[in-house]
Amino acid sequence: MNIHVDTIEQYKILQHIKKHFFIDRITISLVSPTSLSITDCMGECLIFEYHNGAILTQDVKNRGF
């Protein structure tokens, strides 16, 4: 899987995701210049944000959109 990122922050998050997840089993999306999201096969979504040198996560509940 080849993901294009636009910023250094997104690149650092992508490296973290590749290290901790099976990227062939998730969908990775650009959210903002400092964040990416992943979605698994069950529709569960997690947002990763790079802030002050740390990677933060936020669970996104599926609201049926």
N, C-alpha and C positions, 0 to 999 in steps of 0.2 A: 504494500500500500504506500503510495507516494502522496503526501499531503503538502500543499503549498501554504506557507505562512508568510505574513507580511512584515512582522516585527521581531526583534530580538526576544521580547517577552513571550510572544507566541512560540517561538523556537524553543525556549527553555521549558515551557509547559509541555510542548510536544515531546521533548526528550524525556521528561518525567513520565508522561503517559506511556511511551514506548518501553520504559524500564519496568513499569508496574502493572501493565495491562496487556492482554492479548489483542493487539490492534486489528487482527483479522476478524475479530468478533464484535467490534464496536464501530460506530460511525462518529467521526470527528468533524466538528463544525467550527468555523470562525465566529466569534461572538462580538469581540471588540478588539482594539489594538493590544489590550493587555489580557485577553481571556479567550479560552477555547471551551467547547462543551463536548462531552461524549455521550452517546446514547447506545444502550445495549439492545439485544434482540427482544427484550421484554418491554422496551419503551422507556426504561428508567434513564433519567438524564442527570448528569453531574457537570457543573460548571467549574472550571479551574481558572483562577485569576492570579497573575503575577503582580505582587505588590510589595514594595520595599525589600526586594531580594528574597521573598518567600512566596511559595505557591499555596494559595488558599483554595478551599473547595466549598461549593454550595450545592446541596441537593435540591433538585427541581422536581416538585410533585407534578405528575401528569394531571392536568385539569380538563382533559377531554377536548382540546382544541382541534 
